[in-house]
Amino acid sequence: MIWTSFQLPKDPNGTFVSVKSRIKRIVDLEIAENKEYVSIIGGGIYGLKTLLSLLRQLKSHSKSNKITSIHWYNKNEHFATGKIYSPDQPAYLSLDHCIQDLNLFDVEGKKNELFYGKSFQNWLLEKLPADQNVDSFDYCSKELFGHYLIESLCHIMDNMLDHVELILIQAEVTGIEINNGFARLNDKFSEFPFKYCSCCIQIGYENKNNLLKYIPNSDVIKDRYFPDHRAYESLERIPEKAQIAIKESGLEAVNTILVLTEGRGGIFYKKDDEVKYIPSGLEPTMYLFSRSNLPSLPRNKFHKDHKYQLQFMTDDWVQEMHEKKIQFNFEEDILPVLNKEIQYAFYSQIPHLKGSTTEEILTFIAVQPSKSRFSLQALLDPWNYSNVSKSASYNEFALDLAIYCLMITREGEKNSIMSEALAALREGYHQIRKLYAQAGFNSASHFHYDTYWKWYFYQIGFGPIRENTEKFYCLMKEGYVNFLFSETPDISIEDEQFLLRSKENEIVTNYLIDCKIHKGNIRSGSNSLFKSLLKRNLIREFYNGEYNTGKIDLDSKGRSTVLAGVFPLYFNGPASDGPFLYHHDLDQDLYHISNQWAEETIQVLFPPMEIEDGSNPSNIIVQ
C-alpha cells in the first residue's frame, strides 16, 4: 500500500498555506538589544531536525531572561520539506522507506509536548477514519510525508517557548563574515544587520550537473539538456514521442521516467499479478546509460524491526576495526568480509541449508566451483553470469535480468535468496559508513571508493521500491525504456542532436537528462555560499593524503576545522561526505551533528560562571 494525500478525508493543504503566511523577508525585521541571534541556513528536513535539537537544549534554560531569536533561512518557501518532500510533488512519487521508519522525532510524546511529536504512522492514523489501518510495511508518497513535516513545524511554532522566537526568512544566503565572535550573513545584494553567535549550515545535494562542459559544441543545443532532473516542470517542454537519453538508471532516473509516462496520463494497472501499462500517446522513448549500464534492482520491504541481521560485519567487528587505529584499504580489509556476508546471506536461504549452522553454510560455500559460486561480483557483473545468449542484444539481457530479479525477490526480505543478498549489501554499507568517517580509508582507497564503489552500492543496494520497479520493468517490456549499451557511451553533438556511441551501438536523441546526483565539490564554484566561505578562509578543502576530495574539512563534530574553538560554524547534511558518508535525507542520526551544534550553541548563549583564575570556560571548546 502506498498512501497519498488524496486518500485523506480532509485536504491537508491548509497547513502548507499557514507556513507560507509566516515567512518573512529580511527587510521586514528589526534588531532588538535584548535578543541573542542564532542562524540555521537551509530549510529542508535537515534544517528542521537541527531546529528541534536546539529547541530541546533551550527548553532546559526556560528561566533565562534572554530571548533567543532563531533565524531559519531558506532560498524558497519550502520550509521543513525542502524541494524533495514539498506537497506540490506529484503524488505518484513515493518514498523508499517503510512507514515504520518515518519519524521526525526521537521519542514520541503527547500532543501538547513541543519537542516530542508523533511518528508518521500515528500521524497518518489520526487523519484516517477509525476503520482504516496503516501497516508498518506500507509506503507513502513524498508529498504526503511533506504534509507531516509541515504540520510538525506548525505544531512547534504554535507552542514556542516564552524565551525563544523562531523566524522563517526566505533569502538565499551567499556569504558569511565572522568578526569578534559573531557572524554576519549576506545575500548577493546586501549584508544582513544581525550578528549571530552560532550558525549551522545544512548542505544540500548538488542538483545542477554540468555534463555539457565536457561535450564540444554543446552550446547549440543547451536548451535540450536538463541538468536539474528534479525540476520536473521543465520536462513538460519535451514533446511527445521524443527520443531522450537519460544518464543513470537508479532512483532518480525511475522518478523522472514516471514523470514522463504516468505524469503524462499513462495508467499502470495489475492483471494476473503483473503490472500493465495503458499509454496516453504522449510518452517519449528513453535510452538509459550509466556506469554499470544495469537496471536498478528492486528494494524489498524492510524496516528497523524486520530486516537482515549482519553475521560478520557486526558492530563488534566495526569496533575491532576502529581499535586498530589505522587507515584501511577498502578492497583488502573490508571487501572480503562484505563478500563473505553476501555469500552467507544468499546460501543460508537455500532450502536444504535452512537451519544449518554458520560453519556448515560456510563449508558449503567453500566447496562450490568458483565459476558458479554466487558472490558480490555476480551482483556487479551479472552479464557474465546470465543465461542469455551473448549474441542477443544488450537490451534483451537487461530485460531478462529485470524479469529474473522480480521473480527471485518476490518472497521479500528474509524469504528470498536474492533479497537476502541485497539486504546484506545494504546493511554492510551502513557499517562501511562508520569506517569511512574521518578519513578511515587510505588516500588511494578513499579515491577509488568515492569514484567507483560508492555508486555500485547505491545502484544495487538502494534501488526503487518494488512497486516502482515493476512499473519501470513494464516500461522496458513495452519498449519505452531501453538499455542499448553494455559500456558507458561517448557523447558528442552531430546535426544539433546528441549522439551516444559505444563500440557496439549508437543512438541519436533530441534530449539529454542527467539524473545523477553529483557529490558537491567546493572547488567547482557552483555553490555561491561555499565559494565565499572558501575565499574568506572560513572553510578549507578536505585532503586525505594526496586525494583532494572536494569536500569541506570538518572535525568529528561537524565543525569547520578552520574555526573549531573560535566560532561554532557547523555543516550538516547529505552532501558533506568528505570526512563523512551519508546516503539519504532520512539518515540524520548517524553523526549527531545537529545535537553537537545545539550543545555548543547553548555554551555560547549561556556560558558558565567564571572559574577562580578568571578565565571563562565558555571560550574553551572541547576538541
C-alpha positions as MATLAB code, in Angstrom:
seq = 'MIWTSFQLPKDPNGTFVSVKSRIKRIVDLEIAENKEYVSIIGGGIYGLKTLLSLLRQLKSHSKSNKITSIHWYNKNEHFATGKIYSPDQPAYLSLDHCIQDLNLFDVEGKKNELFYGKSFQNWLLEKLPADQNVDSFDYCSKELFGHYLIESLCHIMDNMLDHVELILIQAEVTGIEINNGFARLNDKFSEFPFKYCSCCIQIGYENKNNLLKYIPNSDVIKDRYFPDHRAYESLERIPEKAQIAIKESGLEAVNTILVLTEGRGGIFYKKDDEVKYIPSGLEPTMYLFSRSNLPSLPRNKFHKDHKYQLQFMTDDWVQEMHEKKIQFNFEEDILPVLNKEIQYAFYSQIPHLKGSTTEEILTFIAVQPSKSRFSLQALLDPWNYSNVSKSASYNEFALDLAIYCLMITREGEKNSIMSEALAALREGYHQIRKLYAQAGFNSASHFHYDTYWKWYFYQIGFGPIRENTEKFYCLMKEGYVNFLFSETPDISIEDEQFLLRSKENEIVTNYLIDCKIHKGNIRSGSNSLFKSLLKRNLIREFYNGEYNTGKIDLDSKGRSTVLAGVFPLYFNGPASDGPFLYHHDLDQDLYHISNQWAEETIQVLFPPMEIEDGSNPSNIIVQ';
ca = [
       0.000    0.000    0.000;
       1.275    3.482   -0.920;
      -0.543    6.271    0.926;
      -1.043    9.718   -0.638;
      -2.821   12.899    0.454;
      -5.719   12.034   -1.888;
      -6.675    9.214    0.489;
      -7.157   11.585    3.434;
     -10.752   12.623    4.203;
      -9.649   16.230    4.720;
      -7.385   18.223    2.414;
      -4.153   18.924    4.385;
      -3.063   21.880    2.248;
      -4.309   24.416    4.801;
      -1.256   23.784    6.971;
       1.026   24.322    3.971;
      -0.630   27.692    3.379;
      -0.273   28.528    7.074;
       3.509   28.073    6.978;
       3.772   30.199    3.837;
       1.934   33.039    5.580;
       4.536   33.106    8.383;
       7.573   33.516    6.142;
       9.353   36.872    6.457;
      11.768   38.850    4.333;
      14.948   40.219    5.838;
      13.719   43.815    5.262;
      10.697   43.107    7.481;
      12.863   42.502   10.574;
      14.437   44.855   13.087;
      17.287   44.350   15.583;
      16.412   44.200   19.273;
      19.009   44.727   22.013;
      17.566   42.131   24.403;
      17.923   39.249   21.941;
      20.670   36.774   21.119;
      20.623   35.683   17.495;
      21.300   32.193   16.139;
      21.068   31.175   12.474;
      20.163   27.969   10.661;
      20.772   28.028    6.914;
      18.823   25.550    4.815;
      15.118   24.860    5.176;
      14.718   21.161    4.405;
      14.340   18.170    6.696;
      17.902   18.556    7.993;
      17.128   22.146    8.940;
      14.004   21.014   10.792;
      15.968   18.348   12.660;
      18.629   20.937   13.564;
      15.914   23.277   14.848;
      14.483   20.523   17.044;
      17.911   19.748   18.504;
      18.390   23.390   19.512;
      14.882   23.787   20.953;
      15.332   20.734   23.153;
      18.501   22.262   24.564;
      16.812   25.638   25.077;
      13.958   24.040   26.986;
      16.278   23.456   29.959;
      17.028   27.216   30.089;
      13.418   28.346   30.407;
      14.171   30.629   33.372;
      16.613   32.715   31.385;
      15.950   36.431   30.936;
      17.474   36.262   27.479;
      15.344   35.909   24.359;
      16.955   33.621   21.828;
      15.919   34.540   18.304;
      16.416   31.693   15.835;
      16.599   32.865   12.234;
      15.921   29.966    9.870;
      16.891   30.813    6.294;
      15.780   29.112    3.098;
      16.030   30.296   -0.501;
      12.434   29.283   -1.268;
       9.163   28.750    0.593;
       9.670   25.034    1.203;
      10.495   25.185    4.911;
      10.578   21.792    6.688;
      10.287   19.848    3.441;
      12.817   21.242    1.009;
      12.051   20.658   -2.640;
      12.162   16.857   -2.327;
       9.208   16.480    0.069;
       7.221   19.521   -0.978;
       3.427   18.953   -1.029;
       3.395   20.111   -4.656;
       5.329   16.973   -5.693;
       3.354   14.514   -7.881;
       1.540   12.006   -5.667;
       2.877    9.027   -7.673;
       6.451    9.757   -6.493;
       6.911    7.643   -3.391;
       9.348    7.469   -0.516;
      11.553    4.373   -0.429;
      11.338    3.866    3.361;
       8.583    1.846    5.018;
       6.235    3.900    7.174;
       7.548    2.227   10.339;
      10.872    4.076    9.919;
       9.449    7.555    9.272;
       9.711    9.590   12.436;
      10.972   13.145   12.650;
      11.078   12.966   16.438;
      13.474   10.881   18.515;
      10.794    9.990   21.058;
       7.064   10.082   20.554;
       5.136   12.148   23.069;
       1.806   13.719   23.830;
       0.080   16.155   21.537;
       0.822   19.194   23.696;
       4.540   18.462   24.114;
       6.629   20.677   21.883;
       9.618   18.524   21.214;
       8.189   15.021   21.073;
       5.593   14.780   18.358;
       4.013   11.848   16.561;
       5.643    9.290   14.352;
       4.453    9.480   10.775;
       2.468    6.257   11.167;
       0.478    7.545   14.130;
       0.038   10.945   12.480;
      -1.458    9.212    9.436;
      -3.717    7.008   11.582;
      -5.177   10.133   13.196;
      -6.017   11.530    9.758;
      -7.838    8.411    8.568;
     -11.290    7.072    9.517;
     -11.275    4.780   12.559;
     -11.913    1.660   10.463;
      -8.750    2.129    8.367;
      -5.395    0.745    9.427;
      -1.812    1.539    8.410;
       0.633   -1.329    8.127;
       4.252   -0.903    9.179;
       5.319   -2.177    5.754;
       3.228    0.391    3.844;
       4.830    3.239    1.901;
       3.771    6.832    1.342;
       4.184    9.493   -1.298;
       6.793   12.193   -0.876;
       4.104   14.870   -0.845;
       2.201   13.178    2.000;
       5.365   12.932    4.075;
       5.856   16.633    3.334;
       2.471   17.400    4.887;
       3.590   15.554    8.027;
       6.781   17.634    8.213;
       4.898   20.901    7.710;
       2.283   20.047   10.318;
       5.095   19.172   12.737;
       6.640   22.593   12.102;
       3.294   24.314   12.681;
       2.911   22.447   15.979;
       6.354   23.678   17.037;
       5.637   27.274   16.032;
       2.257   27.290   17.767;
       3.797   26.097   21.053;
       7.037   28.046   21.113;
       8.833   28.621   24.414;
       8.367   32.045   26.005;
      12.066   32.888   25.861;
      12.539   31.733   22.246;
      11.315   33.126   18.956;
      11.557   31.433   15.563;
      11.627   33.499   12.384;
      11.358   31.876    8.953;
      13.238   34.021    6.450;
      13.111   33.493    2.705;
      16.524   34.585    1.453;
      19.440   32.927   -0.286;
      22.497   33.310    1.922;
      25.534   33.691   -0.326;
      28.184   34.775    2.170;
      29.252   34.855    5.818;
      31.771   37.118    7.525;
      32.977   36.405   11.059;
      34.431   39.087   13.316;
      34.810   39.328   17.103;
      32.932   36.114   17.728;
      29.884   36.990   15.626;
      28.768   36.091   12.110;
      27.160   38.480    9.641;
      25.276   36.961    6.703;
      24.598   38.418    3.293;
      22.827   37.638    0.056;
      24.078   38.740   -3.370;
      22.642   42.237   -2.830;
      23.448   43.314    0.727;
      24.678   42.399    4.197;
      22.073   41.479    6.808;
      22.026   43.596   10.005;
      22.011   40.765   12.573;
      25.027   39.449   14.498;
      24.795   35.694   15.025;
      26.616   33.916   17.806;
      26.251   30.478   16.193;
      25.437   29.082   12.759;
      24.587   25.670   11.291;
      24.511   25.213    7.509;
      22.501   22.374    6.002;
      24.324   21.046    2.950;
      22.016   20.054    0.106;
      22.667   17.880   -2.905;
      24.437   19.260   -5.944;
      21.321   19.266   -8.114;
      22.603   21.057  -11.184;
      25.144   18.960  -13.025;
      27.468   20.230  -15.723;
      27.826   17.330  -18.133;
      27.726   19.639  -21.161;
      31.025   21.318  -20.358;
      32.753   18.095  -21.383;
      30.945   17.940  -24.748;
      32.290   20.116  -27.631;
      29.768   22.330  -29.467;
      27.078   21.685  -26.876;
      26.072   25.366  -26.725;
      23.949   24.947  -29.833;
      21.526   22.606  -28.046;
      21.928   23.537  -24.392;
      18.178   24.219  -24.217;
      17.632   20.478  -24.727;
      19.864   19.431  -21.860;
      18.275   19.058  -18.404;
      20.886   19.289  -15.636;
      18.377   19.501  -12.766;
      16.272   16.367  -13.104;
      14.204   17.281  -10.051;
      12.842   20.353  -11.810;
      10.045   18.174  -13.147;
       8.080   21.121  -14.504;
      10.859   21.797  -17.019;
      10.321   18.334  -18.551;
       6.925   19.487  -19.812;
       8.587   21.108  -22.815;
       9.796   17.747  -24.102;
       7.338   16.868  -26.903;
       5.503   13.578  -27.253;
       7.360   10.660  -28.882;
      10.722   12.443  -28.497;
      13.923   10.415  -28.234;
      15.580   11.036  -24.854;
      18.908    9.926  -23.397;
      18.885    9.583  -19.611;
      22.121    9.387  -17.673;
      21.802    6.933  -14.729;
      19.211    4.251  -14.027;
      18.677    4.463  -10.265;
      16.037    6.037   -8.046;
      16.149    9.481   -9.619;
      16.002    8.083  -13.151;
      12.962    5.973  -12.250;
      11.203    9.044  -10.826;
      11.998   11.004  -13.997;
      10.648    8.159  -16.146;
       7.418    8.094  -14.121;
       7.023   11.854  -14.658;
       7.372   11.307  -18.413;
       4.841    8.450  -18.504;
       2.408    8.299  -15.574;
       2.770   12.063  -15.251;
       1.580   12.436  -18.846;
      -1.609   10.482  -18.327;
      -0.367    6.916  -18.726;
      -2.044    4.360  -16.471;
      -0.470    1.415  -14.684;
      -2.659   -1.454  -13.522;
      -2.208   -5.054  -12.378;
      -3.566   -8.099  -14.176;
      -2.730  -11.664  -13.133;
      -0.192  -10.266  -10.666;
       1.693   -8.473  -13.457;
       1.905   -4.700  -13.986;
       0.489   -3.495  -17.321;
       0.571   -0.031  -18.895;
      -2.018    1.919  -20.892;
      -0.175    4.708  -22.769;
      -1.516    8.209  -23.213;
       0.278    8.682  -26.523;
       2.405   11.489  -25.047;
       5.315    9.264  -23.927;
       8.852    9.700  -25.224;
      11.245    6.815  -25.953;
      14.027    6.729  -23.375;
      17.554    5.307  -23.611;
      19.356    4.810  -20.314;
      23.087    4.652  -19.717;
      25.234    4.726  -16.582;
      28.478    3.488  -15.101;
      27.041   -0.009  -14.676;
      24.517    0.147  -17.564;
      22.203   -2.029  -15.488;
      18.599   -1.568  -14.358;
      18.287   -0.951  -10.640;
      17.351   -3.989   -8.585;
      14.074   -3.907   -6.633;
      14.071   -2.897   -2.998;
      12.010   -5.240   -0.876;
      10.099   -4.105    2.176;
      12.045   -3.854    5.401;
      12.144   -1.671    8.474;
      14.192   -1.427   11.633;
      12.314   -4.286   13.310;
      12.284   -6.570   10.269;
      15.479   -6.722    8.251;
      18.600   -8.771    7.639;
      20.859   -9.156   10.672;
      24.551   -8.995    9.866;
      26.600  -12.055   10.779;
      30.161  -10.841   10.188;
      30.093   -7.048    9.691;
      28.616   -6.546   13.151;
      29.061   -3.572   15.485;
      31.699   -5.599   17.325;
      33.577   -6.046   14.037;
      33.397   -2.286   13.402;
      34.720   -1.635   16.900;
      37.598   -4.072   16.377;
      38.468   -2.348   13.115;
      38.441    1.059   14.805;
      40.697   -0.199   17.573;
      43.419   -0.924   15.026;
      43.738    2.878   14.641;
      44.920    2.645   11.057;
      43.603    3.800    7.719;
      42.001    0.915    5.855;
      42.389   -0.357    2.337;
      38.789   -0.926    1.306;
      39.476   -3.725   -1.174;
      41.867   -5.616    1.083;
      40.477   -5.013    4.587;
      36.728   -4.667    4.073;
      35.628   -6.064    0.708;
      36.424   -9.728    1.578;
      34.252   -9.502    4.708;
      31.433   -7.881    2.707;
      31.674  -10.638    0.092;
      31.514  -13.267    2.850;
      28.439  -11.559    4.308;
      26.668  -11.503    0.932;
      27.511  -15.141    0.178;
      26.320  -16.267    3.606;
      23.043  -14.344    3.223;
      22.441  -15.888   -0.204;
      23.237  -19.513    0.590;
      21.559  -19.506    4.015;
      18.208  -19.173    2.209;
      18.698  -22.295    0.085;
      16.025  -24.715    1.361;
      18.319  -27.611    2.310;
      20.649  -25.237    4.208;
      17.982  -23.511    6.280;
      18.602  -24.278    9.924;
      22.260  -25.161    9.289;
      24.997  -23.709   11.468;
      27.157  -20.834   10.287;
      30.142  -23.164    9.856;
      28.110  -25.640    7.824;
      26.955  -22.896    5.462;
      30.487  -21.518    5.073;
      31.786  -25.018    4.350;
      29.131  -25.492    1.670;
      30.120  -22.168    0.066;
      33.803  -23.082    0.074;
      33.287  -26.293   -1.935;
      31.217  -24.637   -4.675;
      33.002  -24.270   -8.057;
      34.448  -20.764   -8.259;
      32.863  -20.123  -11.673;
      29.343  -20.761  -10.413;
      29.723  -19.627   -6.792;
      27.494  -16.654   -6.004;
      29.410  -13.572   -4.860;
      29.459   -9.804   -4.826;
      30.924   -9.986   -8.333;
      27.725  -11.624   -9.577;
      25.816   -8.535   -8.440;
      28.334   -6.187  -10.039;
      28.644   -8.060  -13.353;
      25.526  -10.176  -13.987;
      26.230  -10.156  -17.769;
      28.867  -12.848  -17.296;
      26.529  -14.905  -15.100;
      23.493  -14.613  -17.370;
      21.981  -17.487  -19.360;
      21.016  -15.091  -22.149;
      22.916  -15.823  -25.361;
      25.844  -13.465  -25.812;
      24.625  -12.923  -29.391;
      21.452  -11.332  -28.019;
      21.156   -7.566  -27.751;
      22.139   -5.917  -24.507;
      18.569   -4.707  -24.107;
      17.347   -8.331  -24.218;
      19.815   -9.171  -21.452;
      18.708   -6.172  -19.342;
      15.042   -7.155  -19.743;
      15.796  -10.801  -18.904;
      17.705   -9.662  -15.810;
      14.786   -7.445  -14.785;
      12.242  -10.254  -15.092;
      14.541  -12.663  -13.239;
      15.120  -10.202  -10.389;
      11.395   -9.597   -9.945;
      10.784  -13.327   -9.816;
      13.634  -14.223   -7.463;
      12.880  -11.410   -4.973;
       9.114  -11.951   -4.904;
       9.062  -13.554   -1.458;
      10.651  -10.478    0.113;
      13.318   -9.858    2.707;
      14.190  -12.869    4.907;
      12.435  -15.250    2.479;
      14.362  -14.990   -0.799;
      17.975  -15.794   -1.660;
      18.456  -12.677   -3.808;
      16.601  -10.408   -1.377;
      18.848  -11.601    1.448;
      21.978  -10.950   -0.641;
      20.803   -7.420   -1.496;
      19.894   -6.825    2.144;
      23.364   -7.958    3.263;
      24.916   -5.480    0.836;
      22.670   -2.700    2.139;
      23.303   -3.381    5.809;
      27.007   -3.890    5.162;
      27.122   -0.476    3.543;
      25.864    1.136    6.751;
      28.800   -0.433    8.623;
      31.204    0.769    5.941;
      29.938    4.297    6.558;
      31.163    4.064   10.134;
      34.644    3.012    8.972;
      34.759    5.642    6.213;
      34.106    8.576    8.555;
      37.015   10.931    9.282;
      39.347    9.525    6.579;
      39.036    5.928    7.652;
      40.353    4.784    4.258;
      43.859    5.438    2.999;
      44.249    8.000    0.239;
      44.194    5.702   -2.810;
      41.418    3.536   -1.385;
      39.359    6.611   -0.442;
      39.577    7.915   -4.011;
      38.691    4.541   -5.527;
      35.741    4.120   -3.175;
      34.356    7.589   -3.990;
      34.707    7.218   -7.743;
      33.836    3.548   -8.183;
      32.454    1.514   -5.308;
      30.046    4.037   -3.805;
      27.882    4.208   -6.914;
      27.566    0.435   -7.071;
      26.238    0.379   -3.509;
      23.611    2.967   -4.407;
      22.651    1.147   -7.613;
      22.430   -2.371   -6.205;
      21.575   -1.988   -2.535;
      19.234    1.008   -2.625;
      17.013    0.607   -5.665;
      13.402    1.748   -6.104;
      10.634    0.131   -4.082;
       9.201   -2.978   -5.698;
       6.020   -1.202   -6.867;
       8.037    1.353   -8.863;
      10.494   -1.262  -10.101;
       7.567   -3.223  -11.532;
       6.420   -0.088  -13.381;
       9.955    0.522  -14.643;
      10.357   -3.053  -15.878;
       6.916   -2.900  -17.518;
       8.031    0.158  -19.495;
      11.158   -1.772  -20.538;
       8.964   -4.610  -21.780;
       6.750   -2.188  -23.710;
       9.757   -0.526  -25.360;
       9.503    2.908  -23.729;
      12.735    2.320  -21.768;
      15.789    0.799  -23.437;
      19.299   -0.302  -22.450;
      21.429   -0.316  -25.600;
      24.896   -0.008  -24.131;
      26.946   -2.627  -22.313;
      29.574    0.038  -21.652;
      29.271    3.765  -20.995;
      28.903    5.540  -24.368;
      30.702    8.674  -25.509;
      28.501   11.719  -26.111;
      29.001   14.159  -28.971;
      26.933   16.693  -30.912;
      26.006   15.994  -34.522;
      23.448   17.927  -36.578;
      22.204   19.627  -33.419;
      21.411   16.306  -31.749;
      23.037   14.162  -29.068;
      24.958   11.208  -30.486;
      25.642    8.402  -27.985;
      28.164    5.899  -29.286;
      29.942    2.833  -27.902;
      31.977    0.174  -29.678;
      28.840   -1.841  -30.422;
      25.923    0.615  -30.602;
      24.932    4.203  -31.221;
      21.766    6.232  -30.922;
      20.796    9.816  -31.787;
      18.488   11.611  -29.339;
      16.868   15.031  -29.212;
      17.164   15.496  -25.446;
      19.552   14.596  -22.626;
      18.561   14.379  -18.934;
      21.245   13.994  -16.267;
      19.743   12.079  -13.328;
      22.984   11.538  -11.480;
      23.203   13.094   -8.029;
      26.705   14.505   -8.166;
      28.664   14.862   -4.999;
      29.404   18.512   -4.355;
      32.829   19.998   -4.922;
      33.706   23.266   -3.215;
      36.320   23.948   -5.904;
      33.661   23.978   -8.641;
      32.265   27.361   -7.549;
      28.712   26.166   -8.226;
      27.662   26.889   -4.640;
      27.996   30.638   -4.083;
      27.987   30.314   -0.271;
      30.807   27.772   -0.189;
      32.717   29.790   -2.775;
      32.513   32.813   -0.476;
      33.480   30.827    2.642;
      36.463   29.347    0.843;
      37.589   32.768   -0.373;
      37.345   34.184    3.168;
      39.268   31.192    4.612;
      36.359   30.179    6.813;
      36.477   26.668    5.373;
      39.118   24.621    3.601;
      39.077   21.562    1.403;
      39.393   18.157    2.982;
      42.521   16.309    1.874;
      43.282   12.687    2.598;
      46.941   12.426    1.763;
      47.209   13.255   -1.931;
      43.474   12.862   -2.540;
      41.658   16.197   -2.592;
      38.068   15.206   -2.015;
      36.395   18.479   -2.976;
      34.604   18.404    0.383;
      34.636   20.749    3.354;
      37.164   19.794    6.023;
      35.106   19.097    9.143;
      36.108   17.807   12.548;
      34.358   14.867   14.182;
      31.584   17.138   15.483;
      30.785   18.565   12.054;
      32.517   21.942   12.591;
      34.681   23.766   10.102;
      38.222   22.845   11.150;
      39.348   26.388   10.395;
      37.018   27.792   13.067;
      36.816   24.977   15.626;
      37.306   26.614   19.027;
      36.834   30.074   17.516;
      33.250   30.153   16.253;
      30.542   27.436   16.084;
      30.138   27.091   12.299;
      28.738   23.602   11.653;
      27.767   21.723    8.489;
      25.043   19.094    8.445;
      23.529   17.164    5.559;
      23.862   14.515    2.860;
      26.452   16.249    0.691;
      29.059   16.586    3.463;
      30.563   13.221    2.595;
      34.195   14.283    2.662;
      35.036   13.089    6.173;
      31.504   11.653    6.494;
      29.373    9.474    4.259;
      25.629    9.935    4.028;
      23.157    8.130    1.845;
      19.693    9.566    2.263;
      17.897   12.628    3.622;
      16.399   10.481    6.383;
      19.821    9.318    7.619;
      20.035   12.089   10.200;
      21.206   10.366   13.345;
      24.438    8.592   12.415;
      26.765   11.500   13.200;
      24.558   13.582   15.567;
      25.877   16.832   14.090;
      22.708   18.788   14.869;
      22.853   17.706   18.531;
      26.516   18.642   18.815;
      25.893   22.057   17.269;
      22.994   22.655   19.665;
      25.141   21.752   22.675;
      27.906   24.187   21.708;
      25.362   26.889   20.892;
      23.982   26.586   24.423;
      27.517   27.032   25.793;
      27.796   30.260   23.823;
      24.343   31.539   24.758;
      24.595   30.599   28.434;
      28.269   30.488   29.447;
      29.001   29.065   32.917;
      30.251   31.404   35.633;
      33.917   32.339   35.565;
      36.204   29.992   37.446;
      38.741   31.060   40.087;
      41.572   32.008   37.738;
      39.271   34.438   35.963;
      39.078   32.513   32.721;
      35.737   31.796   31.134;
      35.018   28.156   30.261;
      32.645   29.271   27.505;
      35.705   30.145   25.423;
      37.142   26.656   25.792;
      35.952   24.245   23.136;
      36.471   20.560   23.797;
      38.204   19.028   20.801;
];
